[in-house]
Amino acid sequence: MPSSVESEIKLELPDSDIRYIPGFIETIRASGYFEQLKKETPWRQDDIRVFGKVYPQPRLTALYADNNKPYRYSNLTMHPIPLTPLLRDIKEKVEALCGTRFTTCLLNLYRDGRDSNGWHADNEKELGENPVIASVSLGEARYFHLKHRENKNLKHKLELGHGSLLLMQGPTQHHWLHQIPKTNRPIGERINLTFRVIQ
């Protein structure tokens, strides 16, 4: 983990507090984390309901937590399993930089460019008034899109690299939607860890 945040990039977007730290985890260590998480995580593919229709979620997921509180989104309820020593180690590194004590980690495995995460905000009631979401990326870089809820002309695109950290906090989830879109490019696997506080 960087000893300081001189490499931090603050996104100058209105109604938001978004920071991006490339190289938050050094490359060799990030690669080791990726291989261990891919092998040891009990990945699952749930069905989600979108506009009344049921679809298989276009990625694999797993939920870990310090507590036993479930996480609900897209008419789906996930029940956590205890954090592993590796996830706890990564969580502590993230907490040291963010100054937030996280309870829960949602993992996503994007197997190739066909896996995606559609437009949404992390604004579920159990995440609190102004959710703090810390997202660690491991593996293949993927583009992360943002668009403002009210001002349709406000958009932004950022490539999330191997070992990077994206931090969204403050009013961000009230005003911005985000997604990981599909791509036709031949790309490899990506694991995303999103740390959050479930109250």
C-alpha positions in Angstrom: 0.0 0.0 0.0 1.3 3.5 -0.8 2.8 5.3 2.2 1.1 8.5 1.1 -1.6 9.5 -1.4 0.4 11.7 -3.8 -0.8 9.4 -6.6 -4.4 10.0 -5.6 -6.7 11.4 -8.3 -9.8 13.3 -7.2 -12.5 13.3 -9.8 -13.7 16.9 -10.2 -17.3 16.0 -10.6 -20.2 18.1 -9.0 -22.3 16.5 -6.3 -19.7 13.9 -5.6 -16.6 12.8 -3.5 -14.8 10.3 -5.7 -11.1 9.4 -5.4 -9.0 7.0 -7.4 -5.7 5.6 -6.2 -3.9 3.6 -8.9 -1.3 1.1 -7.6 -2.9 1.0 -4.1 -1.7 -2.6 -3.9 1.6 -3.3 -5.5 1.4 -5.5 -8.7 3.0 -8.7 -7.5 0.9 -8.7 -4.3 -2.2 -7.9 -6.2 -1.6 -10.8 -8.6 -1.2 -13.1 -5.6 -4.5 -11.8 -4.1 -6.3 -12.4 -7.4 -5.2 -16.0 -7.7 -6.0 -16.8 -4.1 -9.4 -15.2 -4.2 -10.3 -16.8 -7.5 -9.5 -20.2 -6.1 -10.8 -20.0 -2.6 -14.0 -17.9 -3.0 -17.4 -19.8 -3.2 -18.6 -18.0 -6.3 -22.3 -18.1 -7.1 -24.5 -16.8 -9.9 -27.9 -15.6 -8.7 -30.9 -14.6 -10.6 -31.9 -10.9 -10.5 -35.2 -9.3 -11.3 -35.1 -6.3 -13.7 -38.3 -4.5 -14.8 -40.3 -7.6 -13.8 -38.1 -10.1 -15.7 -35.7 -12.6 -14.2 -32.2 -12.9 -15.6 -29.0 -14.7 -14.4 -26.7 -12.1 -13.0 -24.0 -11.4 -15.6 -21.1 -12.0 -13.2 -20.3 -14.2 -10.2 -20.5 -12.9 -6.7 -19.8 -13.7 -3.0 -20.6 -11.8 0.2 -18.4 -11.7 3.3 -19.0 -9.7 6.5 -17.9 -9.1 10.1 -21.5 -9.5 11.1 -24.4 -11.6 9.9 -26.4 -8.8 8.3 -27.7 -9.6 4.8 -27.3 -7.3 1.8 -30.4 -6.7 -0.5 -30.3 -5.3 -4.0 -32.2 -5.9 -7.3 -34.8 -8.0 -5.4 -31.9 -10.3 -4.3 -30.9 -11.1 -0.7 -27.4 -12.2 -0.1 -26.3 -13.7 3.3 -22.7 -13.3 4.2 -20.0 -15.7 5.3 -17.2 -14.7 7.7 -14.3 -12.7 6.3 -11.2 -14.7 5.5 -7.8 -13.7 6.8 -6.9 -12.4 3.3 -10.0 -10.3 3.0 -9.5 -8.9 6.5 -5.9 -7.9 5.6 -7.1 -6.1 2.5 -9.9 -4.5 4.5 -7.5 -3.1 7.1 -5.3 -1.6 4.4 -8.4 0.1 2.9 -9.6 1.3 6.3 -6.2 2.8 7.1 -6.5 5.0 4.0 -10.2 5.7 4.1 -10.7 6.3 7.8 -13.9 4.2 7.7 -14.5 0.9 9.5 -16.2 -1.5 7.0 -18.4 -4.4 8.0 -19.0 -6.1 4.6 -17.2 -7.0 1.4 -19.1 -7.9 -1.8 -16.9 -9.7 -4.4 -17.6 -9.7 -8.1 -15.9 -11.9 -10.6 -16.1 -10.7 -14.2 -15.1 -13.7 -16.3 -14.7 -11.9 -19.6 -16.1 -8.9 -21.5 -19.6 -10.3 -21.6 -19.9 -10.0 -17.8 -21.0 -6.6 -16.6 -22.8 -4.5 -14.0 -25.6 -2.3 -15.2 -26.4 1.3 -14.2 -27.1 1.6 -10.5 -26.3 3.5 -7.3 -25.2 1.9 -4.1 -28.0 3.6 -2.2 -29.8 0.8 -0.3 -31.2 1.9 3.0 -28.9 -0.4 5.0 -25.8 1.4 3.6 -26.7 4.6 5.5 -27.4 8.2 4.6 -24.2 8.9 2.7 -22.6 5.5 1.9 -18.9 5.0 1.8 -18.0 2.5 -0.9 -14.3 1.4 -1.4 -13.7 -0.7 -4.5 -10.5 -2.6 -5.0 -9.8 -4.0 -8.6 -7.7 -7.1 -9.3 -6.9 -8.6 -12.6 -8.0 -7.2 -16.0 -8.6 -3.5 -16.3 -12.2 -2.5 -17.0 -13.9 0.8 -17.8 -16.0 2.3 -15.0 -18.7 4.7 -16.3 -20.5 7.4 -14.3 -23.5 9.6 -15.2 -25.3 12.2 -13.2 -28.9 11.5 -12.3 -30.3 15.0 -13.1 -27.9 16.5 -15.5 -27.7 14.0 -18.4 -24.8 15.8 -20.0 -22.5 15.0 -17.0 -20.7 11.8 -17.7 -17.3 10.4 -16.9 -15.3 7.2 -17.8 -12.3 5.8 -15.9 -10.2 2.7 -16.4 -9.9 0.8 -13.1 -6.5 -0.9 -13.2 -5.0 -3.9 -11.4 -4.4 -3.2 -7.7 -6.3 0.1 -7.8 -8.7 1.6 -5.3 -11.8 3.7 -6.1 -13.4 5.5 -3.2 -16.9 6.9 -3.4 -18.4 8.8 -0.5 -20.4 11.9 0.6 -23.4 12.7 -1.7 -22.1 10.6 -4.6 -24.7 7.8 -4.5 -27.6 10.4 -4.3 -26.5 12.1 -7.5 -24.6 9.6 -9.7 -25.1 6.2 -11.3 -22.3 3.9 -12.2 -21.7 0.8 -14.3 -19.2 -1.7 -15.6 -20.3 -2.1 -19.3 -19.9 -5.1 -21.5 -17.1 -5.0 -24.1 -16.4 -6.8 -27.3 -12.7 -6.6 -26.6 -11.0 -10.0 -25.8 -10.2 -9.5 -22.1 -9.4 -11.6 -19.1 -10.9 -12.0 -15.7 -11.4 -9.3 -13.1 -12.2 -9.5 -9.4 -13.7 -6.5 -7.7 -13.9 -6.2 -3.9 -16.4 -3.5 -2.7 -16.1 -2.7 1.0 -19.1 -1.1 2.6 -20.8 -0.5 5.9 -24.1 -2.4 6.4 -26.0 -1.0 9.4 
